[in-house]
Amino acid sequence: MFTVLNMLLPALYNALWRIALPFIRHYLRKRARKNPAYLEHWGERFGAPHPNPVQQPIWIHAVSVGETRAAQPLIAELQRRFPNAPLLLTQMTPTGRATAAQLYPQAQCRYLPYDRRDWVVQFLREHRPRFGVLMETELWANLISGCLNHHIPLFLANARLSEKSQRNYQKIPGLIRPALRQLTAICAQTPVDAQRLQQLGAPAPIVCGNTKYDIPIPPQSSELAAQFRQKIGNRRVFLAASLREKDGQDEAELILNAWQPHTDTLLVLIPRHPERFQAAYELARQRGFNTQKRSDNAPVRPDTQVWIGDSMGEMYAYFQAADIVFIGGSLVNTGCQNIIEPLQCGKPVLFGPSIYNFQAACQEALAAGVAQQIHSTAELVQTVTQQLMQPEIHAQQAAKAAVYLAQHRGASQRIADAIEQHVQANASNAA
């Protein structure tokens, strides 16, 4: 029965996309209640022709903000190798699209259409990409087969696969195995990721490392961090960044409930999603904390206890302005957000028990002594208090982090080398 079902999966998959339109619209309207940007550019999501499609571009698909930033050093390497090719960036979220447009004003940025076969074909025909790169774990069956049919080399880069995602994909081998085999090449972050992908059917993943280690610190962030420090004054800063919510638990709320205010310590809270900025502000006020917002653009008052980082594209400045950093998504079960950025800034880094999204990076950071794992908000507050009383460890932490990061750089160059080799071979075969 299971075998028969898997044989029927491709047909079932395409049938579901034929009837999915009203459900997708409902989903987007629901998301728009918190973020109205979900109501914009609908035509791009549903296969509508683009008014001015860029032709034969380097095409990078990065679903949201994190993947877009991770693509930066790879894009730089690819543009050096293909200097005359325009750049097409596709996303699935408004924040990802906004980030791409900010980072690459000369590129064409648009939503990737959902994976209905005719929408995918329309997208590929109007752009005719020189090649495509899917960042991390974007596996769309019709998109992958469409690229194969249109002779467009397609790569899965910076690929990672958690144990949880592997278990989910194993339930639909009739879709996943062919998709993985149709990709031109797969560049995995770690040997574990490569092994998991191979178990799903990928023929020969290449281990290249994680491009996030190659992301340069934006030069303007240092100036902004100095402005933040001027606004804050001489107080110590504990930053809790990329805070998530799951199953009714909000990390901002958990931290606020446990936080013991110190007159000389400022707690900075930054939710992962912009729609949670105001909620975090109201939570802090409800808990009796003197609270301000970054968006007010005012000096932080001496009696302010909580500062809400309600801004986009400024995370590096927050990291540089902080004394110690906690990375969210790890107290609730969402697998942890990116720990590499605060390490780049030489900061002591803390994260919680849930790390499946960045398991390799977290485990390596723990082994190198450049991060610490906590298991409760009580332990978090205790650890922060202790470390803020030991400023001498910060210089040691920065030195350790520098060595650690140097050992992990170079993934973008290795991936770009692999892509260039395959693209050139494909061109030679076509000739």
Secondary structure, 3 states (H helix, E strand, C coil): CHHHHHHHHHHHHHHHHHCCHHHHHHHHHHHHCCCHHHHCCHHHHCCCCCCCCCCCCEEEECCCHHHHHHHHHHHHHHHHHCCCCCEEEEECCHHHHHHHHHHCCCCEEEECCCCCHHHHHHHHHHHCCCEEEEECCCCCHHHHHHHHHCCCCEEEEEECCCHHHHHHHCCCHHHHHHHHHHCCEEEECCHHHHHHHHHHCCCCCEECCCHHHHCCCCHHHHHHHHHHHHHHCCCEEEEEEEECEECCEEHHHHHHHHCCCECCEEEEEEECCHHHHHHHHHHHHHCCCCEEEHHHCCCCCCCCCEEECCCCCCHHHHHHHCCEEEECCCCCCCCCCCCHHHHHCCCCEEECCCCHHHHHHHHHHHHHCCEEECCCHHHHHHHHHHHHCCCHHHHHHHHHHHHHHHHHCCHHHHHHHHHHHHHHHHHHHHC
